[in-house]
Every structure is written in C-alpha cells, then in structure tokens.
Amino acid sequence: MAQARIHGALGEIPAAQWDALHDGRNPFVAHAFLEGMERHGVVQPALGWEPRHLSLWEGDRLVAAVPAYLKHNSHGEFVFDHAWAQAYAHYGREYFPKWLVAVPYSPVTGPRLLARDDAGRRALLEAMRAIAGEAALSSVHVNFHEAAEDAVFDDAWLARTDVQYHWRNTAGWPDFDAFLAAMDHRHRKNIRSERRKLAAAGIGFRVVHGDEATDADLAAMHGFYLNTFAEHGNRPTLTLPFLRHLAVAMPRQLVLVLAERTGRPIAGALCLRGADTLYGRYWGAEPGERVPGLHFETCYYQGIEYCLREGLARFEPGAQGEHKLARGFLPALVRSRHWIAEPAFATALGRWCAEETREVLRYAEMLQAHSPFRAGG
C-alpha cells in the first residue's frame, strides 16, 4: 500500500519524479512552474495560499501526487464559492481553512490528479478525504480538472461547471486571413477596423519566447501587469523574479507579446505555451495608453496569429469575458469537484450545484447561437 505524505514545499519532491507523473503537455503542472511560484514569492501563506501538497510513495518511488494548498480565503481561485463561505458563517461554522487542488491564480484546465492510472487517482482522492477528515477541514476542492479525470470521482464529490471562451483551429485555417474569411461580414469588418486603427497609430508588435526576451522585456511586462492591478485596485502577486525564473527554466514555454511605438514597449501580454495550446494569463499597458483596440490586438489577435504560425490548435485567453465571442473565441465548459465534510451542507450544496449546472448549460447553448462564424465556416 502506498504511503501518503504531506509537503509544505514542492521543493521537497524531486522534480524528475514529479514530472514523470504527467505528460508535459500542460506547463502549469510542471515542477519548475509550481515550485518557482513558491520560491519567488508568488504563492505564500500571507496571501492565503499555504502549500500542502499530497504525495503517494512506494518506497522511494513517487506514484501519485497533487498540487494542493491550505486556503485561508478564496482569492485567486476563479471558482467562486463566496456564498458557501457565507452560508457556513451564517450557521456559526468555519469554512476556512479548506484544502484546494489547483494551480494558483490560473483558471486553466489541466491534469490535477497526477498518477499513472485511474487506480492511483482514486487513491489520491481517498487519501485527501481521509486526511481532511482527520484535520477537521470543511472541504476539499479540485479546480479546473480535465474531463478525462471525471470518471474517478464518485458521487460524494459535487460537480460544478462554468464557461470560458476558447479559440480552436478546428477548420485548419492556415493564416489570419483564412480565419477572418470564416466569419460573417460584420464581425470580419469590425476586426479589420480594429487592426487598422492600431497600425495607423504607429503601433507594432514583437513576440518573444523566454530565451529571446531581454531583462528589459521582462521588467516591462511586469510593469504592465502591475499597472493593470493598480487600475482595478487589486493586490498583485506575480513577481519579477518569478518571470526571470520562467525565462530560464521554461524558456520556450514563456511567450511575451509586446506592443511597441517607436521601438518602446507600451503594452504587453504574458502567455504560456503547452504542447498544442497557448494560454493567455496577464496583460497590461502604460498608464494613459487608451488606443482603441490595443487590448484586443495584444491579448487576442496576436495570440491567434501565434497559434496559426506555430501550428497550435487552441488558444485559451483566460476566464470570463463575453466580448471574446465576437473575436472568434467560442464557449467551452470547465469543471471542478468539491467534497464537503458536513453531510447537511453537502446535501444543500449538491442541490445548489445541480441548479447552477443547469443554468450554465443553458447559458452556453445561448452563446453558441451567437457565434461570429458563418454556417459551415
């Protein structure tokens, strides 16, 4: 029987053994990404993220693991459970801390139960429930797991569903013009108009991988990110040392889109590249840069062009945003699972999740009817 261990830092697990548990197609579960977040201050208890990774061992051999955190708030999760916390408080119960399996600050679908087979995945789920019960935790959550992992969850794990907007090259478009040609006249015209305005404003674009980015490029991108968070009154967590780490540790998976005027960066988007997917994560611009279409070009059109140029099949630009639909990003369902320790709360929340799923599916169906693509395009 495998031995379960809890780790307060991912650095306690050898990188080679961790990475042997996944196929390397999703950059967010790479040891270099997750351990780098901890080492460079992106993830820390003061921000509500306390590493509590679970691993299963057979002797000195790692056979299964999950990236997991003891959470003292719901910040940075993108699966919103504030109403659940309020319900617990209303009845004088503690919702926090809870145990979360996720990639911090990243609403990106990917493998969460890292194991060689379903038996290993089920063993992880059983271990999490047992450990959570012994620690008197309110709940265990698995956010943005892959559809292929659904089968290992039993009915005790409540299912939640949400909608994101993803670009897929299902038609085999060779270039951006072919992509636009598949759209109806109105949407095609609007996108071309947005791109012309940027060109007329003298704005060009430079796309660089981590091993091509200068330290000035990384510092500029980090500055843009800080500006975005300042504008919205949110606390930034991404650190410049972490970006520098990614540029070295994951040099071809880090992708920066830099908007420039007269050779000077004025805006940027930070992406990560997987085996067949580009993931957009952060964007920002210099204060006062309000050029029409700058956000859409930097965050969306340049990413689509990159995918077409590099032969990537998908582009996931982040959570939420109905405005993405008009730019070729169609609704896609994302998943999470939740184990609630208290039976009464589990029953009530189960009914709530079922109704939420019905509403989400109706919403996704409505969105599909507003696709910007021509029939057969």
C-alpha positions as CSV (number, residue, x, y, z in Angstrom):
1,M,0.0,0.0,0.0
2,A,1.3,3.4,-0.9
3,Q,2.4,5.8,1.9
4,A,0.9,9.3,1.9
5,R,3.0,12.3,2.7
6,I,2.2,16.0,3.0
7,H,4.7,18.6,1.8
8,G,4.9,22.2,2.9
9,A,7.0,23.0,-0.2
10,L,7.1,21.4,-3.6
11,G,10.9,21.6,-3.4
12,E,10.7,18.6,-1.1
13,I,9.7,16.4,-4.1
14,P,12.3,15.7,-6.7
15,A,11.4,17.5,-10.0
16,A,12.1,14.4,-12.1
17,Q,9.8,12.2,-10.1
18,W,7.0,14.8,-10.1
19,D,7.3,15.5,-13.8
20,A,7.2,11.8,-14.6
21,L,3.6,11.7,-13.4
22,H,2.3,13.9,-16.2
23,D,2.9,14.0,-20.0
24,G,4.5,17.5,-20.0
25,R,1.8,18.9,-22.4
26,N,0.4,21.4,-19.8
27,P,3.0,23.8,-18.5
28,F,1.1,24.8,-15.3
29,V,1.6,21.4,-13.6
30,A,5.4,21.4,-14.3
31,H,7.5,21.2,-11.2
32,A,9.5,24.3,-12.5
33,F,6.3,26.4,-12.7
34,L,4.8,25.4,-9.4
35,E,8.0,25.3,-7.3
36,G,9.0,28.6,-8.9
37,M,5.8,30.2,-7.6
38,E,6.7,29.2,-4.1
39,R,10.4,30.1,-4.3
40,H,9.8,33.5,-5.8
41,G,7.0,34.7,-3.6
42,V,4.0,34.3,-5.9
43,V,2.5,31.8,-3.5
44,Q,2.8,32.4,0.2
45,P,0.6,31.9,3.3
46,A,0.3,35.7,3.8
47,L,-1.7,35.7,0.5
48,G,-3.9,32.8,1.6
49,W,-2.0,30.1,-0.2
50,E,-0.3,27.6,2.2
51,P,1.4,24.7,0.3
52,R,0.0,21.3,1.4
53,H,1.0,19.0,-1.5
54,L,-0.1,15.4,-1.2
55,S,2.1,12.6,-2.5
56,L,1.9,8.8,-2.5
57,W,5.0,6.7,-2.4
58,E,6.0,3.1,-2.8
59,G,9.4,3.0,-1.1
60,D,11.4,5.8,-2.7
61,R,9.3,5.9,-5.8
62,L,6.6,8.6,-6.2
63,V,3.5,7.0,-7.7
64,A,0.9,9.8,-7.4
65,A,0.7,13.5,-6.3
66,V,-1.5,16.6,-6.4
67,P,-0.5,20.3,-6.2
68,A,-2.6,21.3,-3.2
69,Y,-2.9,24.3,-0.8
70,L,-4.5,25.0,2.5
71,K,-6.6,28.1,1.7
72,H,-7.5,30.8,4.2
73,N,-9.6,32.7,1.6
74,S,-10.9,32.2,-1.9
75,H,-8.6,34.7,-3.6
76,G,-7.1,33.7,-6.9
77,E,-9.2,30.5,-7.5
78,F,-11.7,31.6,-10.2
79,V,-14.2,29.0,-8.9
80,F,-16.4,31.3,-6.8
81,D,-17.5,29.9,-3.5
82,H,-18.1,33.1,-1.5
83,A,-21.7,32.2,-1.0
84,W,-20.6,28.9,0.5
85,A,-18.3,30.6,3.0
86,Q,-21.2,33.0,3.9
87,A,-23.5,30.0,4.5
88,Y,-21.0,28.4,6.8
89,A,-20.6,31.7,8.7
90,H,-24.4,32.1,9.0
91,Y,-24.6,28.8,10.8
92,G,-21.6,29.6,13.0
93,R,-19.3,27.1,11.2
94,E,-15.8,27.6,9.8
95,Y,-15.4,27.3,6.1
96,F,-11.7,28.2,6.1
97,P,-9.2,26.7,6.0
98,K,-10.1,24.4,3.2
99,W,-7.9,22.2,1.0
100,L,-7.6,23.1,-2.6
101,V,-6.1,21.2,-5.5
102,A,-5.3,23.8,-8.2
103,V,-2.7,25.9,-9.9
104,P,-2.6,29.2,-8.1
105,Y,-4.1,32.2,-9.9
106,S,-4.6,30.2,-13.1
107,P,-8.1,29.3,-14.3
108,V,-6.6,26.8,-16.8
109,T,-7.8,23.3,-17.3
110,G,-5.2,20.6,-16.9
111,P,-4.3,17.4,-15.1
112,R,-4.8,17.7,-11.3
113,L,-4.6,14.1,-10.1
114,L,-1.1,13.2,-11.2
115,A,-0.8,9.5,-11.4
116,R,0.0,6.7,-13.9
117,D,-3.5,5.2,-13.9
118,D,-7.0,5.7,-12.5
119,A,-6.2,3.4,-9.5
120,G,-3.6,6.0,-8.5
121,R,-6.0,8.8,-9.0
122,R,-8.7,7.2,-6.8
123,A,-6.0,6.5,-4.2
124,L,-5.3,10.3,-4.1
125,L,-9.0,11.1,-3.7
126,E,-9.4,8.6,-0.9
127,A,-6.3,10.0,0.9
128,M,-7.4,13.6,0.6
129,R,-10.8,12.7,2.1
130,A,-9.2,10.8,5.0
131,I,-6.6,13.5,5.7
132,A,-9.2,16.3,5.5
133,G,-11.5,14.4,7.9
134,E,-8.6,13.9,10.4
135,A,-7.7,17.6,10.2
136,A,-11.4,18.7,10.6
137,L,-11.3,20.6,7.3
138,S,-14.6,21.8,5.9
139,S,-13.9,20.6,2.4
140,V,-11.6,19.6,-0.4
141,H,-11.8,21.2,-3.9
142,V,-10.3,20.2,-7.2
143,N,-10.4,23.1,-9.6
144,F,-10.2,23.0,-13.5
145,H,-9.5,19.3,-13.8
146,E,-9.6,17.6,-17.1
147,A,-12.7,15.9,-18.5
148,A,-10.7,12.6,-18.6
149,E,-10.5,12.7,-14.8
150,D,-14.2,12.9,-14.3
151,A,-14.6,9.1,-14.1
152,V,-12.5,8.7,-10.9
153,F,-14.8,11.0,-8.8
154,D,-17.7,9.3,-7.0
155,D,-21.0,11.0,-6.1
156,A,-19.6,12.3,-2.9
157,W,-17.7,14.9,-5.0
158,L,-20.1,17.6,-6.1
159,A,-19.6,18.7,-9.7
160,R,-19.6,22.3,-10.8
161,T,-19.4,23.6,-14.4
162,D,-18.6,27.0,-15.8
163,V,-18.0,28.6,-19.2
164,Q,-14.8,30.1,-20.7
165,Y,-14.1,31.3,-24.2
166,H,-11.5,29.3,-26.2
167,W,-10.2,29.7,-29.8
168,R,-9.9,26.4,-31.7
169,N,-8.5,25.9,-35.2
170,T,-11.0,23.2,-36.0
171,A,-11.2,24.3,-39.7
172,G,-7.4,24.1,-40.2
173,W,-7.0,27.8,-41.1
174,P,-3.5,28.4,-42.5
175,D,-3.4,32.1,-41.6
176,F,-5.3,35.0,-40.0
177,D,-7.0,36.0,-43.3
178,A,-8.4,32.5,-43.6
179,F,-9.6,32.7,-40.0
180,L,-11.4,36.0,-40.8
181,A,-12.9,34.7,-44.0
182,A,-14.8,32.1,-41.9
183,M,-16.6,34.9,-40.1
184,D,-19.7,36.8,-41.1
185,H,-19.3,40.2,-42.7
186,R,-20.0,42.3,-39.6
187,H,-17.5,40.6,-37.3
188,R,-14.8,40.3,-40.0
189,K,-15.2,44.1,-40.7
190,N,-15.0,45.0,-37.1
191,I,-11.8,43.1,-36.5
192,R,-10.1,44.5,-39.6
193,S,-11.1,48.0,-38.5
194,E,-9.6,47.5,-35.0
195,R,-6.4,46.3,-36.5
196,R,-6.2,49.2,-39.0
197,K,-6.6,51.8,-36.2
198,L,-3.6,50.3,-34.3
199,A,-1.4,50.4,-37.5
200,A,-2.5,54.0,-38.1
201,A,-1.4,54.9,-34.5
202,G,2.1,53.6,-35.3
203,I,1.9,50.6,-33.0
204,G,3.7,47.4,-33.9
205,F,4.2,44.0,-32.2
206,R,7.1,41.9,-31.2
207,V,6.5,38.3,-29.9
208,V,9.4,36.7,-27.9
209,H,10.0,33.5,-26.0
210,G,11.6,33.4,-22.7
211,D,15.1,32.7,-24.1
212,E,14.6,35.6,-26.6
213,A,13.4,38.1,-24.0
214,T,15.8,40.6,-22.5
215,D,15.7,41.6,-18.9
216,A,14.2,44.9,-20.0
217,D,11.4,43.0,-21.8
218,L,10.6,41.0,-18.6
219,A,10.7,44.2,-16.5
220,A,8.4,46.0,-18.9
221,M,5.9,43.1,-18.9
222,H,5.9,43.0,-15.1
223,G,5.3,46.8,-15.0
224,F,2.3,46.5,-17.3
225,Y,0.9,43.8,-15.1
226,L,1.3,46.0,-12.0
227,N,-0.5,48.8,-13.8
228,T,-3.5,46.6,-14.5
229,F,-3.8,45.5,-10.9
230,A,-3.4,49.1,-9.7
231,E,-6.1,50.3,-12.0
232,H,-8.5,47.7,-10.6
233,G,-7.5,48.2,-7.0
234,N,-6.3,44.6,-6.7
235,R,-3.2,43.2,-5.0
236,P,-0.6,41.9,-7.5
237,T,1.1,38.6,-6.7
238,L,3.3,37.9,-9.8
239,T,6.9,38.9,-9.1
240,L,9.6,39.9,-11.4
241,P,12.0,37.2,-10.1
242,F,9.4,34.6,-11.0
243,L,9.2,35.9,-14.6
244,R,13.0,35.7,-14.7
245,H,12.8,32.2,-13.4
246,L,10.3,31.2,-16.1
247,A,12.5,32.7,-18.8
248,V,15.4,30.4,-17.7
249,A,13.5,27.3,-16.5
250,M,10.8,27.2,-19.2
251,P,12.4,29.2,-22.0
252,R,10.2,28.1,-24.9
253,Q,7.0,27.9,-22.9
254,L,7.1,31.5,-21.8
255,V,5.7,33.8,-24.6
256,L,5.5,37.6,-24.4
257,V,3.5,39.8,-26.8
258,L,4.9,43.3,-26.7
259,A,3.2,46.3,-28.3
260,E,5.6,48.9,-29.3
261,R,5.6,52.5,-30.6
262,T,8.9,53.9,-32.0
263,G,10.7,50.9,-30.5
264,R,9.4,51.4,-27.0
265,P,7.1,48.9,-25.3
266,I,3.7,50.4,-24.3
267,A,1.7,47.3,-23.6
268,G,2.1,43.5,-23.3
269,A,0.5,40.1,-22.7
270,L,2.1,37.2,-20.9
271,C,1.3,33.7,-22.2
272,L,2.4,30.2,-21.6
273,R,2.7,27.6,-24.3
274,G,1.7,24.0,-24.0
275,A,2.1,21.1,-26.5
276,D,-0.9,22.3,-28.6
277,T,-2.3,25.2,-26.7
278,L,-1.4,28.8,-26.0
279,Y,-2.6,30.1,-22.6
280,G,-3.0,33.9,-22.1
281,R,-2.5,34.9,-18.5
282,Y,-1.8,38.6,-17.9
283,W,-1.9,41.8,-19.8
284,G,-1.2,45.5,-19.1
285,A,-0.3,48.8,-20.6
286,E,1.4,52.0,-19.7
287,P,-0.9,54.4,-17.9
288,G,-2.8,56.7,-20.3
289,E,-2.5,54.3,-23.3
290,R,-6.1,54.1,-24.5
291,V,-5.6,53.4,-28.1
292,P,-8.8,51.7,-29.5
293,G,-8.3,48.0,-30.0
294,L,-4.9,47.8,-28.1
295,H,-6.2,45.3,-25.6
296,F,-7.9,43.1,-28.3
297,E,-4.8,43.0,-30.5
298,T,-2.3,42.4,-27.7
299,C,-4.4,39.8,-25.9
300,Y,-6.3,38.1,-28.7
301,Y,-5.3,38.7,-32.3
302,Q,-1.6,38.4,-31.8
303,G,-2.2,35.1,-29.8
304,I,-4.3,33.7,-32.7
305,E,-1.6,34.7,-35.2
306,Y,1.0,33.0,-33.0
307,C,-1.1,29.8,-32.9
308,L,-1.6,29.8,-36.6
309,R,2.1,30.4,-37.2
310,E,3.3,27.8,-34.7
311,G,0.7,25.1,-35.6
312,L,-1.1,25.2,-32.2
313,A,-4.7,24.0,-32.1
314,R,-6.1,26.1,-29.3
315,F,-5.8,29.4,-27.5
316,E,-7.3,29.9,-24.0
317,P,-7.1,33.6,-23.2
318,G,-8.3,33.4,-19.6
319,A,-11.5,33.4,-17.6
320,Q,-14.8,35.2,-18.4
321,G,-15.5,37.9,-20.9
322,E,-18.4,37.7,-23.4
323,H,-16.5,40.2,-25.6
324,K,-14.2,37.3,-26.6
325,L,-17.1,35.7,-28.5
326,A,-17.1,38.4,-31.2
327,R,-13.4,37.8,-31.7
328,G,-13.6,34.1,-32.5
329,F,-13.5,32.5,-29.0
330,L,-16.4,30.1,-28.5
331,P,-17.8,28.9,-25.3
332,A,-16.1,25.9,-23.6
333,L,-17.1,24.1,-20.4
334,V,-14.7,23.9,-17.5
335,R,-15.0,21.7,-14.4
336,S,-14.4,21.4,-10.7
337,R,-15.2,18.9,-8.0
338,H,-15.9,19.5,-4.3
339,W,-16.0,17.2,-1.3
340,I,-17.9,18.7,1.7
341,A,-17.3,17.1,5.1
342,E,-20.5,18.0,6.8
343,P,-23.4,15.9,5.4
344,A,-26.1,18.6,5.8
345,F,-24.0,21.1,3.9
346,A,-23.1,18.5,1.3
347,T,-26.8,17.8,0.6
348,A,-27.7,21.5,0.4
349,L,-24.8,22.4,-1.8
350,G,-25.4,19.4,-4.0
351,R,-28.8,20.8,-4.9
352,W,-27.2,24.3,-5.5
353,C,-24.6,22.8,-7.8
354,A,-27.1,20.9,-9.8
355,E,-29.2,24.0,-10.4
356,E,-26.1,26.1,-11.2
357,T,-25.0,23.5,-13.8
358,R,-28.4,23.6,-15.5
359,E,-28.2,27.4,-15.7
360,V,-24.6,27.3,-17.1
361,L,-25.6,24.8,-19.8
362,R,-28.5,26.9,-20.9
363,Y,-26.2,29.9,-21.0
364,A,-23.6,28.1,-23.1
365,E,-26.3,27.0,-25.5
366,M,-27.4,30.6,-25.9
367,L,-23.8,31.7,-26.5
368,Q,-23.4,29.1,-29.3
369,A,-26.3,30.7,-31.1
370,H,-24.3,34.0,-31.3
371,S,-21.2,32.5,-32.9
372,P,-19.4,35.1,-35.2
373,F,-18.7,32.4,-37.8
374,R,-20.8,31.8,-40.9
375,A,-22.7,28.5,-41.1
376,G,-20.2,26.0,-42.5
377,G,-17.3,28.4,-41.8
